[in-house]
Amino acid sequence: KQLTMKNLLLSLTILLSSFTVSANENYPNIYGYWLNTDGEILLIQTDDTFSRRNKSDVLAQGKIVIDSNKISVFRTDIDEEYILEYFLGKETLVLMKPNSDEAWLFTKVGD
């Protein structure tokens, strides 16, 4: 039984890590620099890290896991995790704000 459980855990780990690695291939347009209507810059990098900043401060940063309509956010600047719904257009990204009914509207400004 113990060997079977180890095999199951190993299989799950490999399966989940392959999902994370393939995120780059599934959502390539999400990576890059995004500007929102508040003048904040969101940088989503291909290693699935992000930072959101204004002219003078980092407002949020951490690691993300991208799914078809949700982004799991694991902040590293503060101890917080949440899931955000999003819509990705060709040059726009609508991202729900955490714990809110409001959303950010971002426009792609660079890769």
C-alpha positions in Angstrom: 0.0 0.0 0.0 2.7 2.4 0.9 4.4 1.9 -2.5 1.1 2.6 -4.3 0.6 5.8 -2.4 4.2 6.9 -3.2 3.5 6.2 -6.9 0.3 8.1 -6.8 1.9 11.1 -5.1 4.8 11.0 -7.6 2.4 10.8 -10.5 0.3 13.7 -9.2 3.5 15.8 -8.7 4.6 15.1 -12.3 1.2 15.9 -13.6 0.8 19.1 -11.7 4.3 20.3 -12.6 3.6 19.6 -16.3 0.5 21.9 -16.1 2.6 24.7 -14.6 5.3 24.3 -17.3 2.8 24.3 -20.1 1.2 27.5 -18.9 3.8 29.4 -21.0 2.5 27.6 -24.1 -1.2 27.9 -23.3 -1.3 31.6 -22.5 1.6 33.2 -24.3 -0.1 36.6 -24.7 -0.5 37.2 -21.0 3.3 37.6 -20.5 4.8 41.1 -20.7 4.1 44.6 -19.5 0.6 45.9 -19.0 -0.6 49.4 -18.1 -3.9 50.1 -16.3 -6.1 53.1 -16.1 -4.5 54.1 -12.7 -1.1 54.4 -14.3 0.1 51.1 -12.7 2.4 48.7 -14.6 1.8 45.0 -14.3 4.7 42.8 -15.4 3.9 39.1 -15.8 7.1 37.1 -16.6 7.4 33.7 -18.3 8.6 32.1 -15.0 5.1 32.9 -13.7 6.2 35.7 -11.4 4.5 39.1 -11.4 4.9 42.6 -10.0 2.4 45.5 -10.0 3.9 48.9 -9.4 3.2 52.6 -9.7 5.9 55.2 -10.4 7.5 55.0 -7.0 6.4 51.7 -5.3 5.9 48.0 -5.7 2.2 47.5 -4.9 2.2 43.7 -5.2 4.4 40.9 -6.2 4.5 37.1 -6.2 4.0 33.9 -8.1 1.0 33.0 -10.2 -0.6 29.9 -11.7 -2.6 30.6 -14.8 -5.7 28.6 -15.7 -8.3 29.0 -18.5 -10.3 31.7 -16.7 -8.7 32.1 -13.3 -5.2 33.1 -11.9 -4.1 31.8 -8.6 -2.0 34.5 -6.9 0.6 33.7 -4.2 1.9 37.1 -2.9 5.5 37.2 -1.7 5.4 40.8 -0.5 2.7 40.0 2.0 1.3 36.7 3.3 -1.8 36.4 1.1 -3.2 34.0 -1.5 -6.3 34.5 -3.7 -7.8 33.5 -7.0 -8.7 36.2 -9.6 -11.0 35.8 -12.6 -9.7 37.3 -15.8 -10.4 37.8 -19.5 -7.5 38.0 -22.0 -8.1 39.9 -25.2 -5.5 40.5 -28.0 -4.2 43.7 -26.4 -6.3 44.0 -23.2 -6.4 42.2 -19.9 -9.4 42.5 -17.6 -8.5 41.3 -14.1 -10.9 41.2 -11.2 -9.5 42.9 -8.1 -9.1 40.6 -5.0 -12.0 40.6 -2.6 -13.9 43.1 -4.7 -16.6 43.4 -7.5 -14.3 45.8 -9.3 -11.8 45.0 -12.0 -8.6 46.5 -13.5 -8.4 47.1 -17.2 -4.9 46.7 -18.5 -3.5 47.4 -22.0 -0.5 45.6 -23.3 2.5 48.0 -23.6 5.4 45.6 -24.2 6.7 42.0 -24.1 
